[in-house]
Amino acid sequence: MSNIKTSKGKITFNKTEYVLQNFPNDSGESVSYALVSDSQVHIGTDKGIIFFDLSCTINKETFTDINLFTAALY
Amino acid sequence: MANKKISQLTAKGARLAATDLVEISESDGAGGYVTKSVTGANITGGQITAAVSTTLGTTITGLTNAISDSFLLPANTFSSNCAFELQWNPSRIAGTGTAVQGLVYINSTNSLTGATLIATGTNMVLTGVSNARCVRWVAVRNNVGTLLLTTNQSATDLGSFLPTENLPFDNSVGIYFLFVMNNVGGATLQSRNVGYRLVGYNL
């Protein structure tokens, strides 16, 4: 299980650090994330839009709800 | 190679590579010829056909985004300054619900988790079987790509669109291209990617 480490507006995954930032969604609105499904989410970063799902842990904590998972990233 | 017919040589068994050499007879303009070599890049004009699908993708069924097909772009196929055109062909097969989309991601592994979105295909709303050809032009400078906004649901980048200008694209390592079907709009939706092609140039 892959872990995401969070720290003040940044996340680290697979030894790569990403700065969280907004992106335009398909309607042109500026958003920080977009839910993809009940278990998947797109997260805006300085290195593009990154796909995460509930197979990941956040700071070693597991999640079963994508909304709680997403909230824990910020 | 002396005294051997071409048909007697060992077959390369692969596409012409940019660095391969081919023997030619160059006209001297006076009725004679001079034997020289040209590279594969000389012959193709520098065009690199990096990948073409040879099989149909796996069928994905409802309420998820999942990989239907993928390929590995080998390390150093493209340089840090390059341009390429990616085509892919999502297919809505069956089921009811809202739209199906074919999305493309890149990653260092053949996995969707942690992958970077590179393109979102057009909404496919017809019921029954329907296919779409989607295409993106990606301009890479110093390992950073500029292309149509990756969340824009579109088959083509012809026209005036918001761009994405921060796509990391460092081919000094291998890059997996992942063709993903979005069937979130209905539990019975079925779809798959039925083709792709990646062609580009080093600058």
Interface residues (C-beta under 8 A of the other chain):
Chain A: S2 F13 N14 F23 P24 N25 D26 G28 A34 V36 S37 D38 S39 Q40 H42 D46 K47 G48 I49 I50 F51 F52 D53 S55 C56
Chain B: L63 T64 N65 Y105 S108 L112 T113 G114 A115 T116 L117 I118 T120 L149 T150 T151 N152 Q153 L162 T164 N166 L167 P168 N182 V184
